[in-house]
Amino acid sequence: MCVPVCSEGYTLNTTDNICYQCNTNCKICNSTIGWYHGCNLCKIGYWLYDGDGLCYEICPIGYTFDYTSNTSTAGGKCITC
């Protein structure tokens, strides 16, 4: 059986071997966590909040941008203040 390789912004569900789209602002997600809330890396301009696995333009209250995690190809992470 052939297993598809998913393109950026999609994740493979190994149960049905179908690529599912990640959350809108997510660059790379993980289907084992859940395709919608399982973001591993955000698109440029967005920040990953580990509390829910989603990417935001602004970090939630009590969190700030971790500029050391931000790169030229992907967004960064939100860390506690």
C-alpha positions as a printed Julia matrix, in Angstrom:
81×3 Matrix{Float64}:
  0.0    0.0    0.0
  1.33   3.44  -0.91
  1.29   6.12   1.77
  0.94   9.66   0.4
  3.39  12.4    1.31
  1.47  15.48   2.35
  2.44  18.94   1.18
  3.16  21.84   3.52
  0.07  22.84   5.49
 -1.3   19.29   5.49
 -0.84  16.26   7.71
 -1.29  12.57   7.04
 -3.96  10.71   8.94
 -2.49   7.21   9.13
 -5.87   5.66   9.86
 -7.3    6.44   6.44
 -4.08   7.54   4.61
 -5.62  10.88   3.68
 -3.9   14.27   3.91
 -5.91  16.72   6.0
 -5.39  20.47   5.96
 -3.83  21.98   9.08
 -5.33  24.97  10.86
 -5.3   28.06   8.63
 -2.23  29.77  10.13
 -0.29  26.55  10.68
  2.68  25.63   8.48
  3.3   22.12   9.86
  0.87  20.13  12.01
  0.75  16.69  13.58
 -2.24  14.39  13.11
 -1.43  12.4   16.25
 -2.28  15.48  18.32
 -5.21  16.39  16.11
 -5.0   18.08  12.73
 -6.71  21.26  13.92
 -5.06  21.77  17.32
 -1.8   20.0   16.57
  0.32  22.77  15.08
  4.09  22.26  15.33
  5.15  25.33  13.35
  3.28  28.48  12.34
  3.38  30.46   9.12
  5.44  33.65   9.07
  3.78  36.39  11.12
  2.02  33.98  13.51
  2.95  32.71  16.95
  2.41  29.2   18.32
  0.64  28.94  21.67
  1.32  25.49  23.12
 -1.73  25.73  25.37
 -4.03  24.88  22.47
 -1.65  24.15  19.58
 -2.96  27.03  17.48
 -1.2   29.99  15.81
 -2.08  33.58  16.63
 -1.13  37.04  15.38
 -0.9   38.15  19.03
 -0.04  35.89  21.98
 -2.78  35.32  24.6
 -2.86  37.32  27.86
 -0.02  36.27  30.16
  2.21  35.29  27.23
  4.72  37.18  25.1
  6.56  36.63  21.83
  9.68  34.48  21.93
 11.67  36.33  19.29
 14.51  33.78  19.45
 12.14  31.14  18.02
 11.07  33.31  15.07
 12.83  32.58  11.75
 12.76  33.88   8.2
 10.75  30.83   7.1
  8.32  30.32  10.0
  6.66  32.03  12.91
  7.75  31.83  16.53
  6.31  30.7   19.84
  4.42  32.34  22.68
  6.09  31.99  26.08
  4.93  32.93  29.57
  5.73  36.43  30.77
